[in-house]
Amino acid sequence: MKQVLPILFCFLAIVLNWFIYSSTTDKINRYKHTPPFPAFDYTRSPTGIFPLLDGDHTTYWIKDKEGAEWDFDIELRFSHVLKNDQYQSIPYTELSIVPCEGYPPISINMELVKREGINVDKELRLPKEELIEKINIRDIKEPIIYDISKHFKKTESKYEYDGFNMYIIALKARILTEQGKGCIAEIEIRE
């Protein structure tokens, strides 16, 4: 019995570590496309807000009712990426909006903003926000690409995290339609 318990304990530890490793690896691969940032749906749509961010154009966010000031507020990407122990800026060039097939055309009023990348372990407060650009696009019937390259230039790499010059890129939006419900399949920013 004295020999069985240590062997059983070692086997259990190996199995649990494998389970943690395999489930974490899946999440890390998913987070490479969609980081685990907050996303708020002020319309309380039954579809939920995450179809906007999943990279799948066949899943839809359908506006069910009016939100307060905005219909949704989503954090899209971080301004830097850690490579070779350096924080390198990402020169984003385009904002892609994909409307839903089979739904009426939409108009969208948006604010593209920078949110301070604060360390919430050290500071318990809301991040400061800076407006990048107000964007109004009318009658979107098919996927569009909006140029945002003038706002995101390649900068010098940093060796330490800097919450003031490294930020989260977020989007606040209101969806309008002439008839029917507003629907969007995907919103993303790309290099």
N, C-alpha and C positions, 0 to 999 in steps of 0.2 A: 504494500500500500504506500510505503514511503517513497518508492521509486515511481509509482504511477502518477501521483499528484504533481510532481515537478514536470514530468513529460506532458501531462494534460495541460498544465498551466502554460508551458512553452508553446504547445500546439495552438491553444486558444489565443495567445498573444500574437502569433504569426498570422492566424486567420483574421483577427480584428485589424491588425495593421494593414494587411492586404486589402480588406474591405474599405478602410479609410483612404488608402492610397488610390484605389480604383475609382471610388466615388469622387474624390477631389480632382483627379485627372480629368474626368468628364466635365466637371464644373469649370475648371481652368480653360479647357478648350472652348466651352460655351462663352466664357467671359472675354475671350480674345475678340469675339465679334460683338457681344453686348455686355459691357461692364455692368456690375451690380449697382448701378446708380438708382436713386429714387425716380419714380415716374408717377405723376398725379393725374388722375382723370376726374375733373370737377363735374362731369356730366353723369357720373356713376353708370357708365355704359355697361350693359350686361356682358359684352364681349371682353371687357377689361382693356387696359391700356397696352399690355405687352405685345399684342399682334403688330403694333407700330414698330417695335424694336427687334423682332425675332429673325429678320433677314428672309422671311418667307412671304412672297407676294400673294400667296393664296389665302393668307389669314388676314382678317379685316378688323379694324376698329370702327365701329358704327356709332355715331353720335345719337344718343337716345333723347336727350333734352339739353337745354341751355345750361352752361356752366355759369359761374359767377362772373368774374372779370375775364377769365380764360376758360377754354374748354379742356385744355390739358397743359401740363408743364413737364417736360421730359429732359433729363440730362443725357446727352448723347455720347460725348467722348471727353477724354482728358487731353490736355494740350501737349503733353510730353509722354515719351515712352522710355523705360529704363533699358538701355542696351550697353553692354560692356562696362557696367558700373557708372554709367553717365546718363543723365536725363537729357534726351535729345528732343527738340521741339518737332512737332509734326506739321508740315505745311499743308493744311487742308485746303482743297481747291473748290469743292462743290457740295451743295446741299441737294439731295435727291428726294423728290416727293412722288410717290406712286399712288394715284387714286385707285379706287376699287372698280373692277369691271362690272358693268351692268347697273351701275348707280348713276344718278344725275351728276352733272359737273359741279365741282365745288369751287368756292373762293376761300382763300385763307389769309388771315391777318396774323402776322407773327412778329415776335421780338427774339432775335438771336442775342444771347447774353453770355458774358463770362462770369462764372461764379468762383469766388476765391476758394482755393484748395486748402482749407484750414485743417489742422490736425485736431480732430474733435476730442482726442484723449487729453490734450493740453488746454483747449479753449472750448467752453460750452456756450456757444452763441450761434446765431444764424450767419452764414457766409455773406460777405459783401458781394454786391452784384453790379456789373457794369454793362450797359447797353452797347452791343456791337453794331446792330443795324435793325431798323424796322423794315419788314418785308410784307408787301401786299401783292398777292397774285390772284387774278380773276379767271374764272371759267377754266379750271383745270379738268381736262377730259382724258389726258394721257400722261404718262410719266414725264416729269420735267426735271431739268438740271439747272440750278441757280448758282451762279458764280460767286463764291465767297473768298477767292484767293487773295484779294487785296487786304483782308483782315488777318491772314495767317501766313507770316513769312518765317523762313528757317532762321533760327537764332543760334547763338553760341551754346554749346552743351554745358550743363551744370553738373557738378560733382556732389552737391547736396540738395536735398529737397527744399524748395522755396515756395511756400504757399501763396506768396503775393504775385510772383511772376509765372507760376504754374497754376493753371485754372481748369475748371470743368466747363465745357461748352454746353449750354442748355438752350432750349427752345420753348417759348410760351406761344400758344396759338389759339385762335378762334376760327372755327369752321362755319362757313355760311353756304346755304344752298337756296336756289329759287323754289325748288320743290323737293319733296321727299327728305330722307335722312342723309346727312353728310357721312361719307365713308372714306377712309384712307387705309391703304394696304401697308405702306412702309414710309418711314422718314429716316434718313441717315446722312451723315457727312462723310466725305471720302477725301483721300489724298489725291 
